[in-house]
Amino acid sequence: MGNIDSSTITLIARIGERMKELKHPELSVLSPEQSRYYY
């Protein structure tokens, strides 16, 4: 992942895991309005 430090990679992975736990839809399929709702 280029110049991204390991703590950032870990954080991104943890966010992804939490999104799966919460059954959060993939970000790529959400409209801006839906993204705000889930935020």
C-alpha positions as YAML, in Angstrom:
chain: A
units: angstrom
residues:
- id: 1
  name: MET
  ca: [0.00, 0.00, 0.00]
- id: 2
  name: GLY
  ca: [2.75, 2.42, -0.81]
- id: 3
  name: ASN
  ca: [3.54, 4.97, 1.87]
- id: 4
  name: ILE
  ca: [0.71, 4.15, 4.27]
- id: 5
  name: ASP
  ca: [2.03, 3.33, 7.74]
- id: 6
  name: SER
  ca: [1.10, 0.13, 9.52]
- id: 7
  name: SER
  ca: [-1.15, 1.83, 12.10]
- id: 8
  name: THR
  ca: [-3.29, 3.30, 9.31]
- id: 9
  name: ILE
  ca: [-3.54, -0.09, 7.58]
- id: 10
  name: THR
  ca: [-4.59, -1.65, 10.91]
- id: 11
  name: LEU
  ca: [-7.23, 1.04, 11.44]
- id: 12
  name: ILE
  ca: [-8.68, 0.54, 7.95]
- id: 13
  name: ALA
  ca: [-8.84, -3.22, 8.53]
- id: 14
  name: ARG
  ca: [-10.62, -2.74, 11.87]
- id: 15
  name: ILE
  ca: [-13.15, -0.40, 10.28]
- id: 16
  name: GLY
  ca: [-13.81, -2.98, 7.57]
- id: 17
  name: GLU
  ca: [-14.30, -5.73, 10.15]
- id: 18
  name: ARG
  ca: [-16.71, -3.57, 12.14]
- id: 19
  name: MET
  ca: [-18.69, -2.70, 9.02]
- id: 20
  name: LYS
  ca: [-19.11, -6.43, 8.33]
- id: 21
  name: GLU
  ca: [-20.22, -7.06, 11.93]
- id: 22
  name: LEU
  ca: [-22.87, -4.35, 11.58]
- id: 23
  name: LYS
  ca: [-23.90, -5.65, 8.13]
- id: 24
  name: HIS
  ca: [-23.06, -2.26, 6.65]
- id: 25
  name: PRO
  ca: [-23.49, -2.19, 2.84]
- id: 26
  name: GLU
  ca: [-20.42, -1.82, 0.64]
- id: 27
  name: LEU
  ca: [-19.51, 1.86, 0.36]
- id: 28
  name: SER
  ca: [-19.33, 1.56, -3.42]
- id: 29
  name: VAL
  ca: [-23.07, 0.85, -3.71]
- id: 30
  name: LEU
  ca: [-24.33, 3.65, -1.45]
- id: 31
  name: SER
  ca: [-25.58, 7.02, -2.64]
- id: 32
  name: PRO
  ca: [-24.27, 10.11, -0.82]
- id: 33
  name: GLU
  ca: [-27.53, 10.28, 1.15]
- id: 34
  name: GLN
  ca: [-27.25, 6.65, 2.20]
- id: 35
  name: SER
  ca: [-23.62, 7.15, 3.20]
- id: 36
  name: ARG
  ca: [-24.63, 10.01, 5.48]
- id: 37
  name: TYR
  ca: [-27.35, 7.84, 7.01]
- id: 38
  name: TYR
  ca: [-24.93, 5.03, 7.81]
- id: 39
  name: TYR
  ca: [-22.33, 7.45, 9.11]
...
